[in-house]
Amino acid sequence: MRGSIAVVGSSNTDMIIKCDRIPKAGETIMGGDFCTAAGGKGANQAVAAARAGGSVSLVARVGSDMFGDKAVEGFKNDLIDVTHVLRDSAAPSGVALIFVDRRGENSIAVAGGANGNLSAGDVIDARGAIEAAKILIMQLETPIEAVEAAAKLARQAGVKVMLNPAPARPLANGLLSSVSILTPNESEAELLTGQTVTNEKEAEAAARILCERGVETIIITLGSRGAYVFADGCKQMVPGFKVEAVDTTAAGDVFNGALAVAMAEARPLLEAVTFASAAAAISVTRMGAQPSAPTRQENDQFIAEHRRE
């Protein structure tokens, strides 16, 4: 049975320049390759979850412009329920400008546009989709009021709340205590806890602080090294998969989308994290955000092949 996932979050169009290195302030670099791709952390996670086998509803705002048209068309192609993807007449669709260097590392600037108008009222209007889900996924590219409203609705309905706290910002204990699964990377975990995260021991220390603040399960993503999992009865690293990275832009989003599906399917926690890590590993071998998200078949095949190695 397909796991039902609700996503509250952002939608952007990514404008990507792949170059030898990321330019410094005031510097112009010639010879880059340009492309556009659908992006935005909320939309990326929704697409990743849909391709990983989830039944997904997205709550978001896009502009009444060609970028919004294309975004909604893409969601429909991935069989995402767009009932609550609102068209904003007052603000343009969000846009992200992305530099990607030869190692696959990136630098990103975002103009949020319509994402900034997603309101608590929009979330309440989508109550049915949230309450029908097994897991709600959120990030922090939309106003915190919308995030808090969605978390409250989900918890009242007994729906698990997964929060990817990116971009990094301080969060109130009231919100964190509503979170079932928190998925920060190293820098996000450090901002939330004050604890530097460079290794497994430091990841555990940061996770303990987050647990004390009310979070049930903490999964700290550590890039190619894997993810540190901290939950009741489980405190360990899940190794990542070794691949040749070409673009890491949406790796975290793909991880979160796939993780939500595996959790909605009631897979054991470590198995779910492995499933998510495989999806993220595949994504970094491809250019673009949403275009990089693998299908369920691709992910299962990737895991099977690496088990044989």
WOCOR-V461541 format. One record per backbone hydrogen bond with DSSP energy under -1.0 kcal/mol. CO is the residue of the C=O (numbers start at 0). NH is the residue of the N-H. E is the energy in kcal/mol with one decimal. If there is no record, write none. Layout:
BEGIN
CO&NH&E + CO&NH&E
END
This chain:
BEGIN
2&54&-3.0 + 3&133&-2.6 + 3&134&-1.3 + 4&56&-2.4 + 5&136&-2.9 + 6&58&-3.2 + 9&42&-2.7 + 11&38&-3.1 + 12&95&-2.4 + 13&36&-2.3 + 14&97&-2.9 + 15&34&-2.1 + 16&99&-2.4 + 17&32&-2.3 + 19&101&-1.6 + 23&26&-2.2 + 32&17&-3.0 + 34&15&-3.1 + 36&13&-3.4 + 37&289&-2.1 + 38&11&-2.2 + 39&43&-3.4 + 40&44&-2.2 + 41&45&-2.1 + 42&46&-2.7 + 43&47&-2.7 + 44&48&-2.2 + 45&49&-2.4 + 46&50&-2.6 + 47&51&-1.6 + 48&53&-2.9 + 49&52&-1.1 + 50&295&-1.6 + 54&4&-2.9 + 55&80&-3.0 + 56&6&-2.7 + 58&8&-2.2 + 59&85&-2.8 + 61&87&-3.4 + 62&64&-1.4 + 64&68&-2.3 + 65&69&-2.4 + 66&70&-2.2 + 67&71&-2.4 + 68&72&-2.2 + 69&73&-2.2 + 70&74&-2.3 + 71&75&-2.3 + 72&76&-2.0 + 73&77&-1.3 + 74&79&-2.5 + 75&78&-1.9 + 80&57&-2.1 + 81&84&-2.0 + 83&59&-1.6 + 85&61&-2.7 + 87&63&-1.5 + 91&113&-2.9 + 93&12&-1.9 + 94&110&-3.3 + 95&14&-3.2 + 96&108&-2.2 + 97&16&-2.9 + 98&106&-2.0 + 99&18&-2.7 + 100&103&-2.0 + 103&247&-2.6 + 104&100&-2.7 + 106&98&-2.7 + 108&96&-3.0 + 110&94&-2.5 + 111&114&-2.1 + 112&115&-1.7 + 113&116&-2.0 + 114&117&-1.4 + 118&122&-1.8 + 119&123&-2.5 + 120&124&-2.2 + 123&126&-1.7 + 125&129&-1.8 + 126&130&-3.0 + 127&131&-1.4 + 129&132&-1.1 + 133&159&-1.6 + 134&5&-2.3 + 135&161&-3.6 + 136&7&-2.4 + 137&163&-2.9 + 142&146&-1.4 + 143&147&-2.8 + 144&148&-2.1 + 145&149&-2.2 + 146&150&-2.4 + 147&151&-2.2 + 148&152&-2.2 + 149&153&-2.6 + 150&154&-2.5 + 151&155&-2.1 + 152&156&-1.4 + 153&158&-3.0 + 154&157&-1.2 + 159&135&-2.9 + 160&179&-1.9 + 160&180&-2.3 + 161&137&-2.1 + 162&182&-2.2 + 163&165&-2.9 + 165&139&-2.8 + 171&175&-2.1 + 172&176&-2.6 + 174&177&-1.7 + 175&178&-1.5 + 178&215&-1.4 + 179&216&-2.0 + 180&162&-2.5 + 181&218&-2.9 + 183&220&-2.2 + 184&188&-2.6 + 185&189&-2.1 + 186&190&-2.2 + 187&191&-2.0 + 188&192&-1.4 + 189&193&-3.5 + 198&202&-2.2 + 199&203&-2.2 + 200&204&-1.8 + 201&205&-2.4 + 202&206&-2.5 + 203&207&-2.3 + 204&208&-1.5 + 205&209&-2.0 + 206&210&-2.4 + 207&211&-2.3 + 208&212&-1.1 + 209&214&-1.9 + 210&213&-1.7 + 216&181&-2.6 + 217&229&-2.9 + 219&227&-2.7 + 221&224&-1.6 + 222&225&-1.5 + 225&221&-3.2 + 226&237&-3.0 + 227&219&-2.5 + 228&235&-1.9 + 229&217&-2.8 + 230&233&-2.5 + 233&230&-3.1 + 235&228&-3.1 + 237&226&-2.1 + 247&250&-1.4 + 249&253&-2.8 + 250&254&-2.4 + 251&255&-2.2 + 252&256&-2.5 + 253&257&-2.5 + 254&258&-2.6 + 255&259&-2.3 + 256&260&-1.5 + 257&261&-2.3 + 258&262&-2.6 + 259&263&-2.5 + 260&264&-1.6 + 261&266&-2.3 + 262&265&-1.7 + 267&271&-2.5 + 268&272&-2.2 + 269&273&-2.0 + 270&274&-2.3 + 271&275&-2.2 + 272&276&-2.6 + 273&277&-2.2 + 274&278&-1.8 + 275&279&-2.3 + 276&280&-2.4 + 277&281&-2.3 + 278&282&-2.0 + 279&283&-1.6 + 281&284&-1.4 + 282&285&-1.6 + 283&245&-3.7 + 283&246&-1.8 + 288&291&-1.2 + 289&292&-1.4 + 294&298&-2.3 + 295&299&-2.7 + 296&300&-2.2 + 297&301&-2.3 + 298&302&-2.3 + 299&303&-2.2 + 300&304&-2.4 + 301&305&-2.0 + 302&306&-1.8 + 303&307&-1.1
END
